[in-house]
Amino acid sequence: MKIYELDDTRYVTALSADMEPALTVPDGAVVRVKTQDCYMNNLRAEDDPRGPAPGEAVGCNPATGPIYVTGVEPGDTLQVDVLTIETGDYASMRISSRGGLMRDRVTRPIMRCVPLTGGEAELGGVRFALDPMIGVIGVAPAEGSIDTETPGAHGGNMDTRLITEGSTLYLPVRRPGGLLALGDVHALMGDGEVCICGLECPAEVTLSVRVLHGVQEPWPMLRDREGGMSVLASAQTLDQACKLAADGMLDYLRARTDVDENEIILLMSLLTHLEVSQVVDPLVTARCRLTGWDVCFA
Amino acid sequence: MKIYELDDTRYVTALSADMEPALTVPDGAVVRVKTQDCYMNNLRAEDDPRGPAPGEAVGCNPATGPIYVTGVEPGDTLQVDVLTIETGDYASMRISSRGGLMRDRVTRPIMRCVPLTGGEAELGGVRFALDPMIGVIGVAPAEGSIDTETPGAHGGNMDTRLITEGSTLYLPVRRPGGLLALGDVHALMGDGEVCICGLECPAEVTLSVRVLHGVQEPWPMLRDREGGMSVLASAQTLDQACKLAADGMLDYLRARTDVDENEIILLMSLLTHLEVSQVVDPLVTARCRLTGWDVCFA
């Protein structure tokens, strides 16, 4: 089987309706995508074991792509199966009093290089297991341009911990070819991403793309590796994002089951979970996650 | 070993500084507490298999208690180990357009009786496993009175899915004896409790109480059965509750570890999760949950 390749020198810092494709692949293609970390691989602590930075720019969240998928049109869904995420050997983190939910508690800015070895890392004397996930992944919006710091209905900087190996993302397509781009891999991140970064690292992501014709939801949806199905909604506040995600889940279940809509509401109070993806980007992202009731996207 | 008993006829509908104890127990006591459901066991659907309601009042969230624990004083913590939660044979649910996150989507009010059999239940043709948890559990506030619909620093109606068998709750004591009360057991509830109720059921809860002298956190904390440790904070909005919970976790970790406070902030972005308990009570409840770093309360 042919595996398409895309290098991390082909990236965007905004998802735009008029992006030029960096790669064109057919429906069903497997693509291996190299990604830079969110700092363009240029963040360096003092005495950094990686040596001097290869460039100067820091912090524009580059997303490798865009990838044009032949045959996908507005109104379709692009199904993205995340097959593998291989991180580099080092991750970077930084905090300051200028960003993040804890910015008022930061007393000293930190830039830190964290070695990633054997699926583990250590920080402040605490050792923990890694669980790599993709921070930025999305398609072109219907019009205009959305920078890669911002999440939305097109995907983008959703910083959702559950976008791991073994998960499947359903992205609503608004432009011919979809124009998929991704980056901002984290070797580990907690729900919320409270300090504004995870373990930011370059990576190689292998994914397959599949066109689902004539089916679309207003928000990205995710089938996670545990079998949960989530609506991923972004808004100004968590309260708004949670309501959008819950409404999206109700509509999803109404369209795909024979259960009365009011009984779906009862079931949602038992089987769906409002969860936080991130609270530190220009819009916050929440998810409504269904468990214990298997309702397939298509 | 003596097991103390408290019947569900001894209940309060507000947690008050001046409550009269229903039971007094020593430090270390095991107590078996019967609880009514949140509707005072009086909600009845048409042709309800339980027969007519035993009373008339519906929906005041009765909490059995209060239990006075000898030797616990303001400034201490009451550690409550939840040993068992045995539900009754039936649960009740109701929805209307008057309450809950989905109230704008309810097209027909429902009152429903759901049989609980063999650890499972069925609703709308969907069968699922039960996972009983305690909706209301708290102590007396320093002054005044807080109704049992409302959560806060005293605990109360936190509707936190993780308060299950095998979990340990740490409640900050503000009045002599603590004055513990609990009720509003759910046979199952999702994070958010989006329709405003879970599987509401009468129950028998067995718990042990232990006094931790001279140690206290501003919010209730929970060690869940998976080993996670959460700060449970309530506020007007989810964004506010999440920030309060995260600040509480930072203070908790600063007080109990030698790790630099800025490195704790880095670690929190990796190892803590902002999670939603409920969004439907007079204040909403969020938690900041730490995993993969074992930091004991006392």
Interface residues (C-beta under 8 A of the other chain):
Chain A: M93 I95 G100 L101 M102 R105 V106 T107 R108 I110 R112 L123 G124 G125 V126 F128 A129 R161 L188 M189 G190 D191 G192 E193 V194 C195 I196 C197 G198 L199 T237 L238 D239 C242 K243 A246 D247 L250 D258 V259 D260 E261 N262 E263 I264 I265 L266 L267 M268 S269 L270 L271 T272 H273 L274 E275 V276 V279 V284 C288 G292 W293
Chain B: M93 I95 G100 L101 M102 R105 V106 T107 R108 I110 R112 L123 G124 G125 V126 F128 A129 R161 L188 M189 G190 D191 G192 E193 V194 C195 I196 C197 G198 L199 T237 L238 D239 C242 K243 A246 D247 L250 D258 V259 D260 E261 N262 E263 I264 I265 L266 L267 M268 S269 L270 L271 T272 H273 L274 E275 V276 V279 V284 C288 G292 W293
